[in-house]
Amino acid sequence: MVLALGDADAHVPPLLEADVKPATAAVGRLLVARGKDGLTDPECRSQLHMTSLAQRVHELRQAGWRIESILEQTGDGTRFARYYYHSAPDVARAFRPLTGVQEGLPL
């Protein structure tokens, strides 16, 4: 899934698509694009037509993303979380050095 989010795509780590599910990657791109405005579940539903924002945020956190969640409350007492992107994992650390010897390769 590819979203046209303009310049925000430049800040998304290149390994995002390989690290997480396509829906989770779409939420990651939207979080980056929203910046200081953050992202709520209703906003995610209206822009990406998907539910389970909390699950997608959990998957991004499992992949090493730093995402802050702030609980907010409406005038009628409804509580909800707003998520803010802080940073993604260091791409250089995603490449692990190979160890060991593979048999049968000429040296």
C-alpha positions as CSV (number, residue, x, y, z in Angstrom):
1,M,0.0,0.0,0.0
2,V,1.5,3.3,-1.0
3,L,0.1,6.6,0.3
4,A,0.9,10.0,-1.3
5,L,1.8,12.0,1.7
6,G,4.2,14.4,0.1
7,D,7.5,15.3,1.7
8,A,6.7,13.3,4.9
9,D,7.7,10.1,3.1
10,A,11.3,11.3,3.1
11,H,11.4,10.9,6.9
12,V,10.1,7.4,7.0
13,P,12.8,4.8,7.4
14,P,13.4,2.8,4.2
15,L,13.0,-0.5,5.9
16,L,9.5,0.2,7.1
17,E,7.8,-1.8,4.5
18,A,9.9,-4.9,5.2
19,D,9.6,-4.6,9.0
20,V,5.8,-4.4,9.4
21,K,2.5,-5.2,7.8
22,P,1.3,-2.9,4.9
23,A,-1.5,-1.5,7.1
24,T,1.0,-0.8,9.9
25,A,3.3,0.9,7.4
26,A,0.5,3.1,6.2
27,V,-0.2,4.2,9.8
28,G,3.5,4.9,10.3
29,R,3.6,7.1,7.2
30,L,0.4,9.0,8.4
31,L,1.9,9.5,11.9
32,V,5.0,11.0,10.4
33,A,2.9,13.2,8.1
34,R,0.6,14.4,10.9
35,G,3.6,15.6,12.9
36,K,2.8,17.8,15.9
37,D,-1.0,17.3,15.3
38,G,-0.7,13.6,16.3
39,L,-3.3,11.0,15.2
40,T,-6.5,9.6,16.8
41,D,-8.5,6.6,15.9
42,P,-11.4,8.6,14.2
43,E,-8.8,10.5,12.1
44,C,-7.2,7.2,11.1
45,R,-10.6,5.7,10.2
46,S,-11.4,8.7,8.0
47,Q,-8.0,9.0,6.3
48,L,-7.0,5.4,5.9
49,H,-10.4,3.6,6.3
50,M,-9.0,1.3,8.9
51,T,-9.7,0.5,12.5
52,S,-7.4,-0.8,15.3
53,L,-5.1,2.2,15.4
54,A,-3.9,1.0,18.9
55,Q,-2.8,-2.3,17.4
56,R,-1.0,-0.7,14.5
57,V,0.8,1.6,17.0
58,H,1.7,-1.4,19.1
59,E,3.3,-3.1,16.0
60,L,5.3,0.0,15.2
61,R,6.5,0.1,18.8
62,Q,7.5,-3.5,18.5
63,A,9.5,-2.6,15.4
64,G,11.4,0.0,17.4
65,W,9.4,3.2,16.7
66,R,9.1,5.7,19.6
67,I,5.5,6.8,19.7
68,E,4.0,8.8,22.5
69,S,0.3,8.4,23.5
70,I,-1.6,11.1,25.3
71,L,-5.0,10.4,26.8
72,E,-7.5,13.2,26.1
73,Q,-11.1,13.8,27.0
74,T,-14.0,15.5,25.2
75,G,-16.5,17.8,26.8
76,D,-19.0,14.9,27.2
77,G,-16.4,12.7,29.0
78,T,-15.4,10.5,26.1
79,R,-11.7,9.5,26.5
80,F,-9.4,8.8,23.6
81,A,-5.7,8.5,22.8
82,R,-3.7,10.8,20.5
83,Y,-0.5,9.3,19.2
84,Y,2.6,11.3,18.3
85,Y,5.6,10.1,16.3
86,H,9.0,10.8,17.9
87,S,11.5,8.6,16.1
88,A,12.0,5.4,14.1
89,P,14.7,2.7,14.6
90,D,18.2,3.5,13.3
91,V,18.4,2.0,9.8
92,A,22.1,1.2,10.3
93,R,21.3,-0.9,13.3
94,A,18.8,-2.9,11.3
95,F,21.6,-4.6,9.3
96,R,23.2,-7.2,11.5
97,P,26.7,-8.5,10.7
98,L,26.9,-12.0,9.5
99,T,28.7,-14.5,11.6
100,G,29.8,-18.1,11.0
101,V,31.0,-19.9,7.9
102,Q,28.9,-21.1,5.0
103,E,30.2,-24.4,3.8
104,G,31.1,-24.9,0.1
105,L,31.9,-21.3,-0.8
106,P,35.3,-20.7,-2.4
107,L,37.4,-18.3,-0.4
